[in-house]
């Protein structure tokens, strides 16, 4: 590829990092059923290979766990313990001796038997099935001379290069081990992008050239511009590492260089996240996703249980504001207790507030719980908003339902273009609006946010999306109502400047993004925000909008963003 090759994709998680490439191995295939040792083969030697493979896998996982920290270390230690399980090894060895199965097939069948037993036990034991499957795949890979599946284990930090990443794998990324991510597929609002941002890991997606990167190639990843430099110069690497060593914090006061206020808030998905978000200096919570209380439930949680769960988040932000979003679920985000009928096109179906038409008690119970939690935490300012609102009538009905529960600060999420176009009449009823740029982009551009093939369209820098943001902000200004952004776009420091210039009054993001967004806003005047917003809105396309704004913000280069 040459000494100065550059692979380009879409930058989805800002920051820069330099390290060797580590390629994500292909999934481990199931060994053919019934594959046996040749006649006269040494079955004891074959059985011994199972134990040797188990010892090697356990040692590798233990070493990785020692080098990791937090949840990543716990996960690796748990998997290592499963690799050391003598019953699994003994069962596989017995299958080699009694049935003359090749070691890899014996391991596969023994592990499947253990997994079935754990699944039948249910509860915590059922959760260990994932560990068994992971160990099974690692043992089979070891026995067949293939790379271990899952995240590569290397002695030094690396850039993870893959076709795409499954959400479960992305969730285990440890920023100390994986310093950047580059994928050939995926889009700006894919799980890879969202989880990388949440962990502060620079990431580039939709980069087809990633398929040609060789194991161990030195890479310099720019997670904002989407550029991946192969074999970068030592000077470039040194600069990136010097910038990476700088630690920025947020002082809790979002503002431009000349003092124009822009509230900087946190997106939160559960009570544990709320506590760390509060410590990060966030001025409040702009999006409290309540789905965590409903996951994996065959029956909806009771009101008392919800009150306790919501109360923990409100308590963490005493003296600040928390915007609670009612349940955002449906055919595209199925929850077992809703028993939603399958739909041919779930993104355009019964989701968000529409679920309340079919199951009104779910919303009633949730509003009751939010109101009780708010009453128990009077020091926290509690706002509530509904997802997927499309009409003025829906707005009126939701605001009225909130009022019946004593919730006076009732707002709407703007995710559907109709809501952006009708922002003024909707905000004649609602107290505020919050723009969900992930879905607004999907619906405006008719581009599935999880489909890599349309990733270039699924970009919040698209001028059509920015015009709808502006229309919403103008509707809010006409009614004297605040308009925030709580989608992934708010976490992009360059785009945050544009959003502020379009009239957005608050930005809510993953807490890790707060210091970077605050620093760029603080270096930019309000007039400059508005000037750059006009340049972006009047651009012919997303790439042009992004590049023209980034060129006008030298602070991005200074901060390594």
LORO-266220 format. One record per residue: x, y, z of N, C-alpha, C in turn. Coordinates in steps of 0.001 Angstrom, whole numbers, plus 500000, padded with zeros to 6 digits. Layout:
XYZXYZXYZ
...
// end
This chain:
500811498787500000500000500000500000500849501269500000
502132501154500153502981502349500150503138502912501540
504203503708501690504549504156503033503655505272503551
502924505972502643502078507070503119500616506849502733
500183505601502641498800505310502271497843505830503319
496679506259502851495615506713503748494327505987503385
493691505415504379492370504804504218491360505810504758
490301506068504004489299507040504468487959506380504713
487291506851505748485950506393506085485194507546506706
484293507230507612483526508262508309483995508303509758
484488509465510176484908509619511568483678509711512459
483571508836513441482360508800514263482632508992515754
483896508949516143484235509172517546485538509944517569
485486511253517919486667512095517761487831511700518659
489000512163518253490231511831518956491204511179518000
492464511142518396493485510535517548494280509525518359
494698508475517686495481507432518366496410506783517362
497550506299517853498527505619516995498947504321517672
498881503223516920499267501903517440499251500914516277
499822499722516473499772498710515410498351498177515221
498051497729514008496744497132513713496675495719514277
495518495385514856495224494000515242493911493629514561
493939492591513738492761492223512960491827491332513779
490528491613513679489540490784514373489404489463513626
489631488342514290489548487051513589488124486744513120
488044485891512093486744485412511628486114484544512723
484774484457512776484138483580513764484583482125513570
484596481379514659484997479967514606483832479128514083
484101478324513046483054477476512465482919476187513268
481704475645513303481470474367513993482183473237513256
482997472419513964483635471264513308482560470280512837
482760469627511707481730468726511172481313467653512188
480006467413512257479486466396513188480018465018512794
480356464222513826480770462845513564482195462688513068
482957463794513027484349463656512551485163462905513602
485755461784513171486458460916514126487935460787513790
488685460305514791490107460045514608490291458897513622
491375458892512854491609457763511946491860456475512738
491580455326512141491799454049512842493244453933513312
493407453433514538494753453231515081495376454475515688
494633455613515673495194456852516221495338456732517736
496243457498518294496505457492519734495442458355520434
494415457712520997493318458469521617493793459199522865
494745458629523610495231459310524820495959460605524457
496740460550523385497441461764522943496428462825522499
495367462371521802494333463310521346493609463915522547
493319463066523550492644463565524753493544464552525503
494835464280525519495774465176526210495805466554525545
495590466594524226495589467881523512494463468785524017
493339468190524449492229468991524985492685469715526253
493327468979527159493797469571528415494854470638528153
495768470347527203496813471331526865496192472618526324
495174472470525453494517473645524879493809474444525975
493164473741526911492461474421528005493440475204528876
494591474598529178495614475290529978496108476552529269
496340476431527962496863477566527195495844478698527125
494571478345526887493511479359526802493335480054528147
493354479256529231493190479850530563494334480820530870
495553480438530542496713481289530809496628482590530004
496205482471528744496086483659527888495028484621528432
493889484078528853492814484916529384493195485526530735
493874484749531576494327485275532877495280486455532672
496197486308531718497169487374531450496460488626530945
495474488418530065494715489568529537493915490235530651
493351489425531549492560489978532652493431490790533603
494647490308533848495572491039534721495894492421534139
495959492475532793496328493738532134495133494680531995
493918494125532117492709494937531947492272495491533292
491137496222533264490606496757534519489091496818534436
488464496957535582487009497143535636486240495969535058
485175496295534324484276495273533786485002494361532804
485942494914532030486688494090531067487474493003531792
488123493358532905488894492378533673487967491309534248
486826491738534803485871490779535382485418489773534327
485117490286533131484631489424532047485692488401531659
486947488851531549488022487948531145488328486911532218
488301487329533495488534486362534579487430485296534597
486184485727534358485056484778534350485232483759533227
485654484231532057485855483322530928487038482388531197
488094482911531822489257482081532158488856480964533126
487994481303534092487541480292535055486782479180534349
485976479557533342485226478544532598486180477658531802
487270478225531279488253477434530527488921476410531431
489006476741532729489660475844533685488696474811534268
487406474860533856486393473959534422486768472494534126
487115471715535169487576470340534909486491469453534295
485215469738534587484147468877534050484037469024532536
484244470237532037484184470446530594485310469691529903
486530469816530446487681469117529865487490467604529963
487042467151531118486869465694531313485821465136530354
484711465860530160483654465395529248484201465301527830
484951466335527397485510466321526041486498465162525880
487324464950526908488303463849526812487597462488526744
486518462345527479485766461076527451485188460819526059
484732461908525413484182461755524062485279461361523060
486507461841523307487628461426522449487902459936522647
487935459522523932488291458126524229487181457147523825
485931457485524169484830456535523959484297456556522527
484221457778521934483598457882520602484629458141519508
485887458277519919486979458535518965486761459829518171
486056460800518786485876462090518122487204462836518067
487394463645517009488588464500516978488439465501518131
489545465982518707489456466842519895488539468057519729
488605468721518565487796469937518401486293469627518393
485904468486517795484478468116517795484049467698519197
484932467007519910484619466578521277484400467789522181
485254468811522035485110470042522823483783470729522486
483464470791521189482225471467520761481001470809521407
480962469463521349479800468747521883479748468838523412
480902468732524065480934468819525537480478470207525994
480941471236525318480565472609525686479080472849525446
478557472337524350477128472501524071476280471825525150
476765470689525644476029469985526707476022470823527990
477174471410528332477259472274529525476351473498529347
476388474101528166475585475294527899474090474981528043
473684473822527550472269473436527643471853473266529102
472728472679529921472417472503531347472274473856532039
473195474785531743473149476108532374471895476868531946
471553476774530669470375477485530165469119476980530857
469087475665531124467910475073531778467782475553533228
468927475800533875468899476263535264468370477686535374
468555478477534308468025479842534288468803480789535183
468319482043535243468903483053536124470370483309535842
471153483440536921472577483752536780473296482666535984
472908481408536211473597480314535513473395480423533999
472205480841533587471938480990532153472829482075531545
473176483074532357474040484146531859475457483633531569
475819482495532199477168481950531974477283481202530640
476170481014529949476212480319528657477163481048527707
477140482387527762478020483168526890479483482820527150
479847482642528428481229482289528768481597480924528201
480657479973528293480926478618527789481161478653526280
480318479397525581480448479487524119481771480160523753
482156481175524498483429481857524246484591480885524430
484570480134525535485641479159525803485651478068524732
484464477590524369484368476559523316485070477037522047
484759478265521632485333478794520392486847478971520513
487294479406521693488741479591521886489478478251521858
488871477229522480489503475900522489489556475316521083
488458475441520344488421474900518975489447475627518110
489546476941518268490538477699517495491949477211517822
492205476996519109493531476549519543493844475168518951
492862474296518987493070472921518520493201472830517001
492674473815516289492723473769514827493723474771514240
494508475409515142495553476307514665495043477609514080
493866478043514533493307479306514038493486480402515099
493387481689514690493460482761515691492293482665516671
492535483027517921491469483003518924490367483976518525
489097483606518721487999484499518358487882485658519337
487019486596518998486784487729519893487906488750519781
487969489626520773488975490681520735490376490083520782
491279490532519915492653490025519953493304490314521314
494153489423521741494931489619522973496368489891522548
496855491105522817498202491498522421498913492075523640
500245491999523683500965492548524847500912494078524911
500689494733523756500658496196523705499293496673523213
498915497922523523497665498477522978497671498448521447
496471498393520843496395498250519391495170498973518834
495172499126517500494004499612516768493255498384516267
492006498247516654491207497087516232490658497353514829
490965496454513899490509496575512513489590495396512208
488388495680511707487404494625511479486475494997510335
485741494003509833484691494314508854483587495098509557
483137494581510690482170495271511543482273494639512922
481648495262513920481703494736515281480284494493515796
480077493348516428478799493082517077478688493947518327
477462494384518690477304495221519883477909494596521136
477721493269521306478235492611522516479754492710522588
480406492626521428481872492711521406482312494151521665
481634495108521027481987496520521209481845496925522673
480846496353523344480584496708524744481722496301525665
482564495359525214483667494901526068484974495645525775
484956496596524853486203497285524502486766498016525714
488034497803525952488741498467527048489659499511526418
489424500809526671490238501848526032491728501728526322
492089501032527395493516500846527693494150499847526729
493340498929526185493856497907525260493572498285523810
492366498752523546491943499107522183491933500634522095
492953501208521448493089502674521459492307503335520334
491880502545519337491056503070518252490396501891517541
489340502194516785488603501162516041488437501635514601
488684500725513657488453501015512239487652499855511660
486491500153511046485693499084510440485392499414508982
485282498354508171484957498529506753483482498868506577
482632498340507476481190498554507381480741499487508505
479426499542508735478884500371509812478601501783509349
477906502538510192477552503916509869477704504811511077
477450506116510922477650507073512015476787506827513240
475642506156513061474791505900514227474684504407514521
475647503616514025475666502187514323476066501965515780
475867500752516263476246500423517646477737500662517870
478545500328516862479991500534516989480290501991517287
479646502893516530479887504319516698479443504796518077
478248504396518474477682504874519739478513504379520926
478877503099520908479627502539522032481069503048522064
481668503261520894483028503812520864483031505215521469
482030506028521109481937507376521677481764507306523185
480913506383523638480647506273525077481920505924525850
482849505218525192484098504826525857485259505757525534
484984506774524714486047507721524377487114507127523487
486742506136522655487701505482521762487548506062520358
488599506679519790488491507180518416488057506061517473
487144506386516546486629505338515661486329505887514280
486640505059513264486323505353511873485555504155511325
484388504410510718483577503327510158483389503560508663
482753502591508001482477502690506557483746503025505780
484847502337506127486139502538505461486501501260504700
486062501130503440486294499876502698487765499482502633
488668500485502603490100500190502523490644499461503728
489862499414504831490317498709506035490547497226505756
489829496703504744489964495270504423491377494928503949
492136495942503470493482495664502974494585495909503970
494231496265505215495248496538506237495781495221506802
497090495080506859497707493840507352497931493907508862
497919492743509489498199492613510924499531493273511262
499524494097512321500755494708512793501155495997512103
500420496413511059500751497668510355500588498853511300
501603499723511435501416500919512270500324501820511671
499378502261512503498278503104512038498181504361512889
497749505452512264497391506668512985495937506955512608
495050506871513592493609507011513353493142508386513810
492444509094512906491813510369513245490311510129513261
489753510011514465488351509654514615487380510766514299
487869511961514018486984513064513618486926513188512100
488087513206511444488115513401509993487846512115509228
488008510963509893487797509686509208489013509201508438
490193509800508682491418509407507987492219508412508831
492681507342508181493541506348508830494838506298508034
495941506755508635497235506797507951498021505537508268
498472504832507206499291503638507379500758504049507427
501525503434508301502957503733508460503201505232508622
502592505856509635502771507301509829504208507618510250
504596508876510082505952509286510454506093509290511978
507305509090512499507517509137513953507085510466514561
507243511556513791506860512885514298505342512961514498
504591512426513528503126512452513629502666511618514825
503300510467515018502938509601516148503245510301517475
504406510938517555504798511620518794503807512736519128
503361513460518084502409514553518312501076514017518845
500622512934518238499353512341518669499446511883520124
500566511271520472500710510763521847500814511913522850
501441513006522444501540514166523332500156514765523577
499347514851522507497987515372522656497137514437523508
497350513136523318496569512147524069496873512166525549
498075512625525898498457512659527316497780513807528060
497289514813527298496621515964527936495252515539528453
494916515946529656493627515585530255492761516842530355
491582516789529720490657517917529795489496517568530713
488995518566531420487811518374532260486804519463531915
485570519288532352484511520255532112484168520937533431
484138522283533404483923523018534655482440523197535008
481545522604534201480127522678534537479430523926534051
480073524694533144479466525920532636479666525972531121
478693525484530354478796525475528900478565526870528336
479535527352527543479415528715527020480365528891525838
480056529923525015480948530274523914482051531198524446
482970531577523558484097532421523973483628533760524524
482468534258524019481968535549524493480802535414525466
480669534208526072479745534058527195478320533664526851
478012533333525583476665532861525242476478531456525830
475424531256526615475242529992527336474695528887526427
475308527722526507474804526507525865474908525409526918
473765524954527427473787523912528474474419522639527927
475349522069528663475989520815528266475566519721529251
474795518782528732474131517768529551474633516384529181
474239515391529990474682514006529761473512513130529334
473804512184528437472866511106528135473153509960529100
472101509411529693472264508396530735471310507229530466
471834506006530629471008504832530344470626504016531552
471232504269532719470850503553533936471417504306535140
471002503939536365471446504683537552472964504706537733
473647503622537384475108503594537553475762504652536664
475269504786535441475800505801534529475551507203535073
474404507388535749474046508718536263475074509210537272
475532508307538128476474508720539165477802509183538554
478288508467537528479548508888536896479332510145536058
478144510275535456477845511474534660477808512711535546
477243512569536735477178513704537662478590514141538058
479468513166538237480848513480538622481621514139537486
481151513961536235481871514511535080481621516002534892
480722516584535697480447518011535601479245518358534749
478545517363534208477364517628533376476402518567534101
475813519500533360474891520464533966473514519858534246
473353518625533867472110517914534092472073516715533165
470907516069533079470714514942532162469742515404531079
470201515390529831469336515805528727468554514668528142
468986513437528432468270512247527972468495511128528981
467455510831529754467484509671530652466641508595529987
467332507591529436466644506482528755466110505528529817
464819505323529840464227504498530905464096503024530515
464562502640529333464366501253528877465014500237529809
466096500647530519466818499687531367465880499003532364
464837499714532801463914499159533804462983498104533207
462942498028531866461980497146531195462643495985530458
463982495982530369464670494978529560464458493565530096
464341492622529165464257491181529511463116490875530479
462060491656530439460930491432531335459768490820530558
459179489782531129457976489228530501456723489951530994
456861490664532111455781491528532619456386492897532897
455591493946532718456090495296532965456447495453534440
457498496207534764457843496434536174456733497231536858
456551496979538151455531497693538908455927499144539134
454954499949539544455197501376539774456256501574540854
456165500837541967457125501020543067458561500763542603
458737499712541811460072499370541310460604500497540425
459733501040539581460155502138538709460511503390539520
459729503678540562459997504858541401461415504779541982
461770503602542488463097503411543077464200503608542038
463998503018540853465021503097539801465208504537539325
464109505226539069464212506605538580464766507518539676
464408507221540915464856508043542034466364508075542174
467023506961541842468489506928541938469128507922540975
468548508072539779469088509024538801468806510459539262
467582510703539736467239512054540207468123512448541390
468406511490542275469233511775543448470650512175543045
471167511545541996472536511832541556472661513260541022
471539513832540573471571515177539989470790516188540808
470861516060542123470214517047542998470743518438542668
469834519393542549470223520752542209470378520976540716
470205519916539932470323520032538481469055519498537810
469043519479536501467869519080535720468037517663535180
466948516895535174466942515568534542465743515499533601
466004515216532336464940515045531335464715513548531149
463557513075531587463234511645531540462471511359530248
462977510439529450462239510027528248461384508810528584
460122508862528229459267507706528459459724506568527544
459217505390527796459683504164527151459759504297525629
460939504034525093461147504068523641461351502635523179
460270502001522813460341500600522395459332500387521282
459310499183520754458399498854519670458969497711518876
458472497550517660458890496397516864460371496448516516
460953497665516446462378497763516111463262497596517336
462698497835518533463417497626519796462508496776520673
462335495503520335461315494694521003461614494452522478
460579494549523301460653494189524713459617493087524921
460033491966525546459151490801525618457757491105526169
457655491938527218456355492128527859455365492884526964
455853493601525959454941494335525072454243493409524079
454874492258523816454301491271522890453849491940521592
454743492762521043454424493485519814454368492527518634
453398492742517775453269491905516576454407492238515618
454923491219514905455988491494513923455487492480512859
456406493322512382456046494301511362457022494204510208
456507494448508984457361494371507799458390495496507805
458046496645508409458952497792508406458906498456509778
459566497846510769459400498299512158459833499735512419
460800500267511659461228501647511890460095502633511618
459123502212510813457987503071510486456701502571511138
456853501753512175455680501126512769455316501646514147
454838500731514972454382501085516323455606501133517230
456092502319517456457265502491518309457140503811519051
457920503952520148457877505186520924456499505436521515
456016506671521408454729507052521991453576506255521395
453739505743520178452668504992519519452295503722520291
453255503194521067452975501993521862451845502269522855
451742503528523332450719503876524329449313503751523775
449140503858522466447803503679521891447321502251522110
448248501293521936447881499880522085447889499450523548
448807500029524341448943499624525746449041500865526636
447920501570526801447957502850527532448418502730528979
448217501546529596448565501407531007450071501497531239
450858501085530236452317501149530373452751502605530566
452206503509529741452548504931529872451984505517531165
450742505149531507450136505668532737450969505301533959
451374504034534034452189503587535170453532504316535193
454112504519534011455411505175533974455303506633534413
454268507335533963454092508729534383453814508815535881
453053507847536417452815507802537861454135507664538622
455000506749538110456292506502538770457205507721538672
457239508361537507458100509544537335457636510660538277
456314510849538353455775511907539218456105511642540682
455986510380541109456299510048542504457790510239542787
458633509807541847460079509960542040460445511444542096
459794512253541253460062513693541247459647514317542581
458517513867543119458042514406544403458982514032545539
459607512840545439460543512388546473461903513085546370
462169513744545223463457514431545014463175515858544551
462603516676545416462212518038545018463398518935544660
464597518545545081465772519350544760466229519199543325
465692518200542626466034517975541223464903518491540346
465234519212539301464227519681538348463933518555537370
462707518029537397462361516867536578461492517279535400
461999517026534196461235517218532960460967515830532377
459942515716531549459614514432530927459299514667529458
459721513726528605459431513888527166459078512540526542
458328512622525444457887511423524738458668511262523444
459042510019523088459727509777521816458736509583520663
459202509849519453458474509515518218457139510263518095
457140511532518485455933512348518345455895512909516920
454731512784516255454659513173514840453614514249514548
452661514465515470451566515398515177451299516331516360
450587517421516073450177518347517128449222517648518092
448334516804517555447371516096518415448083515181519410
449122514466518940449889513608519855450545514442520943
451052515605520559451691516499521539450689516917522607
449525517370522173448484517814523113448110516690524076
447934515485523527447497514352524360448569514003525394
449842514029524986450912513675525926451042514731527015
450994516010526634451104517092527617449950517000528622
448764516675528123447602516543529019447765515369529975
448297514253529449448520513078530308449521513410531408
450579514125531067451578514526532068450935515458533107
450115516396532636449475517351533550448597516634534563
447931515568534132447076514796535064447899514194536190
449189513993535947450082513430536975450890514525537671
450577515773537392451293516875538037452646517163537438
452919516617536251454195516859535571453990518006534578
454441519180534952454141520377534151455170520642533065
456400520155533227457434520363532202457439519160531264
456464519130530342456302518000529419456746518435528030
457645517655527417458179518013526110458066516885525107
458616517136523935458560516154522849459957515944522281
460176514734521764461386514485520991461078514754519531
462001515413518859461854515684517430462746514685516693
462113513616516219462828512563515487462224512346514112
460994512833513948460250512675512699460241514041512001
460523514090510705460540515397510033459269516222510243
458122515565510370456881516329510583456956517154511865
457614516635512891457726517363514159458618518596514003
459667518476513191460535519632512950459775520717512184
458993520304511194458249521259510371457101521904511141
456592521200512148455473521709512950455931522126514353
457219522450514489457757522733515817457008523858516517
456700524950515807456026526085516467454656525694517016
453751525099516203452454524709516786452578523626517858
453525522718517733453707521702518775454186522349520070
455115523310519932455670523951521124454744525021521695
453608525226521065452559526028521704451962525237522867
452133523909522829451604523030523884452722522466524759
453797521994524124454892521360524870455815522423525457
456444522074526590457318523023527287458707523108526662
459095522087525921460424522074525301460453520998524223
461511521032523418461742519979522423463184519513522528
463399518246522236464745517684522210464890516900520915
465894517247520135466059516659518807466912515396518902
466341514286518483467081513022518413467666512895517015
468921513311516845469486513399515496469679512036514834
469819510974515614470003509648515005468786509285514158
467597509350514771466379509001514034465973510095513057
466171511365513425465814512441512493466598512276511189
467868511894511294468677511662510095468136510471509309
467823509389510022467313508181509363466043508484508564
465125509215509171463845509465508505463957510542507430
464822511521507627464988512587506636465658512056505371
466679511219505565467481510739504435467001509387503910
465949508814504524465448507493504118466597506487504084
467392506485505157468588505641505225468635504934506573
468534503611506553468571502802507767469854503102508526
469735503534509777470893503980510551471865502851510868
471435501591510720472328500468511031472869499787509773
472551500340508596472954499693507344474181500393506769
475308499684506749476553500278506275476485500758504835
475677500102504003475604500457502583475086501873502357
474344502427503325473827503796503170474430504729504220
475600504351504743476228505135505819476501506575505394
476817506793504122477128508153503657475902509065503759
474712508484503643473486509272503782473133509469505254
473452508468506064473064508479507483474057509308508285
474074510605508027475084511493508580474410512790508993
474521513155510272473841514362510776474385515644510171
475521515579509458476038516756508750475268517017507458
474363516134507070473583516366505848472854517699505970
472994518594504986472340519904505079470831519823505290
470177518811504734468729518679504934468404518461506410
469236517665507098469026517430508530469265518726509309
470329519436508951470650520688509646469544521727509446
468912521726508274467797522659508045466613522326508935
466380521046509176465280520661510073465611521000511524
466886520895511891467309521342513231467027522834513368
467394523590512334467168525038512361465676525359512450
464862524626511685463408524858511706462850524611513103
463360523578513771462897523276515132463298524391516094
464548524849515975465028525927516851464234527211516628
463904527508515375463103528704515080461698528567515656
461127527349515582459816527108516181459846527296517683
460948526842518298461103527034519741461231528505520102
462036529240519311462233530663519593460921531433519457
460097531046518483458817531738518269457892531577519471
458031530443520177457164530179521335457885530445522658
459148530869522588459912531073523815460215529780524539
460399528700523777460658527370524361462084526921524053
462761526259525001464109525740524719464064524534523785
465088524431522956465227523301522030466630522732522194
466721521479522585468014520823522762468264519777521702
469483519234521701469831518085520864470366517008521788
469806515786521689470290514693522543470780513511521713
470873513677520391471383512598519550472899512581519547
473456511606518819474907511438518788475620512666518214
474907513467517405475528514644516793476077515609517835
475444515660519007475870516614520045477271516320520561
477744515076520383479059514682520905480200515008519949
479887515496518754480905515878517774481239517350518022
482456517683518495482751519071518871482542520078517741
482883519705516500482689520635515379481216520832515085
480461519741515112479028519830514842478295520547515979
478820520422517203478213521114518351478219522625518126
479307523131517526479400524566517216478283524964516244
478071524123515235477024524388514236475641524349514878
475401523349515706474086523216516353473788524431517228
474797524884517973474612526082518790474293527282517897
474992527386516762474761528491515845473398528452515185
472791527265515109471445527137514537470357527510515549
470764527773516795469791528202517795469451527161518847
470167526036518848469943525003519860470435525521521217
469651525304522266469979525894523577470714524933524509
470670523629524206471394522654525041471849521496524185
472935520866524609473498519707523924473681518597524952
473136517416524669473249516294525601473994515164524924
474960514581525629475906513668524978476430512630525971
477204511679525455477905510768526347478840511597527228
478900511343528534479698512195529431481150512361529005
481713511350528354483118511437527935483359512577526940
482308512967526211482481514004525186482398515413525757
481926515563526992481686516899527560482927517810527539
484103517353528005485252518263528018485654518757526630
485582517871525619485982518266524266484991519272523678
483710518989523811482694519898523283482789521250523993
482955521223525317483055522466526088484268523290525647
485399522623525416486632523336525041486492524013523684
485854523329522722485711523907521385484704525057521404
483600524886522117482634525990522242483284527204522915
484047526958523965484661528049524724485701528813523907
486182528210522822487180528869521973486534529555520766
485206529499520670484498530004519492483457531038519916
483418532173519254482426533204519615481049532808519093
480033533442519654478649533169519253478441533558517786
479002534700517364478875535115515964479520534099515029
480678533551515452481351532545514628480523531268514555
479882530874515648478984529707515634477897529909514580
477299531106514568476212531372513620476725531431512178
477922531982511986478496532037510639478783530628510111
479348529789510968479662528418510543478391527603510329
477366527880511124476083527195510930475525527489509541
475643528756509100475151529117507763475961528405506677
477274528355506858478110527658505878477699526191505762
477430525554506908477052524134506904475697523923506241
474713524745506617473356524602506088473330524826504572
474182525741504101474174526073502680475153525222501868
475785524247502505476701523347501794475920522410500871
476574521928499797475887520991498902475746519581499476
476551519222500484476478517870501031477162517771502377
477061516580502989477585516373504342479103516513504400
479809515921503442481274515970503475481768517409503352
481116518176502478481509519582502289481232520367503575
480068520148504170479711520868505404480725520580506501
481063519309506664482006518918507710483375519549507482
483872519469506243485233519950505977485321521468506072
484305522191505606484376523654505636484337524168507074
483556523501507920483485523917509329484777523548510053
485280522347509815486503521920510500487683522823510130
487756523226508858488869524108508435488807525461509145
487605525877509509487430527188510146487615527133511663
487919525958512191488077525804513646489477525286513969
490489526150513970491862525687514258492002525049515630
491081525360516556491158524778517899491074523246517833
490415522713516801490308521249516679491689520621516517
492518521235515686493878520725515472494704520873516748
494543522015517421495305522256518652494988521219519725
493720520778519765493300519836520805493390518376520343
493791518163519096493866516794518592492508516189518343
491525517037517967490164516566517710489833516620516218
// end
